[in-house]
Structure formats: C-alpha cells, structure tokens
C-alpha cells in the first residue's frame, strides 16, 4: 500500500481555502496512480465519506471531487490525528519527503518503487504549510525522500503531483523490465 499523506502545518483550528484546494488536488492524483490519501491533523469532523462529500461540494477539481469520494468509498481515504509516537502499522514505513534528506535515512525513488513492488507499504508525508514538515516528523520517519533526486524545492501542490507520478512511473518501468522487455530510455 502506498499512501500520500498531507501533514497539516498550516492551521489546526480552522479549515482554510488552502486546505480545501490541496485536498481537492490530491484526490485525482492519488486515485489515478493507485495511492491511498491520508490527511493528518486537519480540523475536520465526520468520517472519510462525510469529509470527501463536504470537500467535493466546494470544488470543481477532479470531476467536482468525485475522485475523492471514490477514494473514500474504496477505503483509500484516511483521516488521522497528529502522531504521538508514530502512525498506525498498516501504513508501513513512514517517509518524510524533503529536498534535504538526512544521509543515513535517505531512500532513492527507485529503491522505494522496487520495495513497493515487492509488497512493502510506505506512507509518504508532505507538509502542507509555509514551513513544510515539522521536525518531529523527520524523527518519526524511517526514511527521507527527495523526489527530484536533485535537492530541488517544490511547491506543495507540485510535490503532491510529482511524488505519486514518479513512484508509479518507476514501478511501471520495473514491471516492464521484469516481463523481459528492455527499459526505455529515461527510466
């Protein structure tokens, strides 16, 4: 299971337009590439389907929020509190996405894709707020991932799109190669 997790560092007391836009944008990309979507520390009430329907009523993104509703109906949309000591085990290895990975915790995109194909689960944390992920999330995370591989800083919604796209593309290339076909240039 691969999960893209939006970690709210923006405002934990009140839901803002920035929250709604980021969630609405994350819905179609996670749906398209087979990821789960988790929201961490958002000021929301109700279950995943209730939240998906509420957010969908405020957006035209992703077929009016339909992909978010689909995720919720398929139990691929999760609402989590801030972690005290860690995240639920079903999400697997926690990965902090950052352009400044600690050398001893860094995991390359290709290795993550290979391990995901072998059945390992990963929760990829993306900080939603001006300062990105908080320091404690880097301590909780088993791995750190620079999705660009070049230490390039990405705007949050760009990262939300890039992370599932890159991982899913690498996984497809690995499947292609395992089936006896040569890798195409660029993979």
C-alpha angles and dihedrals in degrees: 000000000000117000129188105207122196108209111205112224094148106080124335096189104052134033112237134193088254089060092050094048094049093048092045090051093047093053099070096039094051091044093049094051099039098252128140117236122223128185116206122200099352120153094242133134130206132033128305095272092048091049093045091051092047094049091044090057088063101048146059091196116112098016091313093313094308093132090055090051090048090053091051093048090051092049091248096118116080135186114206137178121232108283118255097189102351146314129289111285095239089073091063124203115014114227123191110211111219143142088229106055119179106248095232092051100038118124120188118230092243093054091049090051092048092050093045089053088053090057105266118140124227134188110204112203119212118186114230106201143058095287101040120221119003119246094252091060090060089054093048092046116093090202140027121214129198099194092196094052085216102077091249117159113234128198110249099254091045089054090047088059098038100051100059091036095054096043094046092047092051090048091052091049090050091050089049091052093046090055089062098263122126120251114258117237112275097034 
